[in-house]
Amino acid sequence: MQPLNQQGMFLETILNLTHEKFKIDNECLVIKIPTNWVITKANDHSFLKHEACDYIGNYQGYYFEFEAKETYKDFFDWKMIRKSQILKMNQIIQNQGIAFLIIYFGEHDSFYFVDYLFLKTWVEANQQHIPYEWFELNTQKIYLNSQLKLDYLNCLKMQIAKK
């Protein structure tokens, strides 16, 4: 799968379609949080302070936030997560919410659901470049169905069951 012109747009497009289907089927409520940005030059922009994750939602009475990340390498770089997002996900965990990431590996055309705290613990004990193989062995692969729905609700149910 080749990346779209704007980094992250493939996964974001898939997730937005998925969330619309969740809403229509009354399965789950998920809202995309827009990123605040201001244009500083004709072809350049700089990001303002942004404390929320990409998506927030409620599933069966449980609040969650998650980051959607794409990489076209054989690893995920922890530095792709901004400090403000790390702080926010820490707060979510401290307040009994659910925080996770959905990561798309373009080179492998694979999607993974990753518990935030599990990934953070691994990074703190090991390294900031997490190899693709780690995701294959330690996280939940999620699939895109024929209706372009990335069904990660079973993974969310497993997170809820741990509470």
RARADA-V498831 format. One line per field, one symbol per residue. phi: phi as a letter, one per 20 degrees, with the letter a starting at -180 (. if undefined). psi: psi as a letter, one per 30 degrees, with the letter a starting at -180 (. if undefined). burial: 1 if it has 24 or more other C-alpha atoms within 12 Angstrom, else 0. A space follows every 10 residues. Layout:
BEGIN
phi: ???
psi: ???
burial: ???
END
This chain:
BEGIN
phi: .effgdgnff fffffffgff fgfgeleadc ceefefbcfd bgdcbceegc eeefccaccl ndebcbddcd bdcebdegff efgfffffff ffffdmedcb cdddeffdlc dcecfgffff ffffecbeee fggffgedce fdceefelde edffffgfff fff
psi: kkklekkffe eeeeeeeeee eeeeghekjk kkjkkklkkf legllkklkj fllekllkjh gkklklkkkk khlglkjfff kleeeeeeee eeefggakkl kkkkjeffhk kkkkkeeeee eeeefclfjj leeeeefflj klkkafghkj jgeeeeeeee ff.
burial: 0000000101 1101111110 0100000111 1100000000 0000000000 1111111110 0111111111 1100111100 1000110111 0110001111 1111110011 1111111011 0000000011 0100100011 1110000011 1110110010 000
END
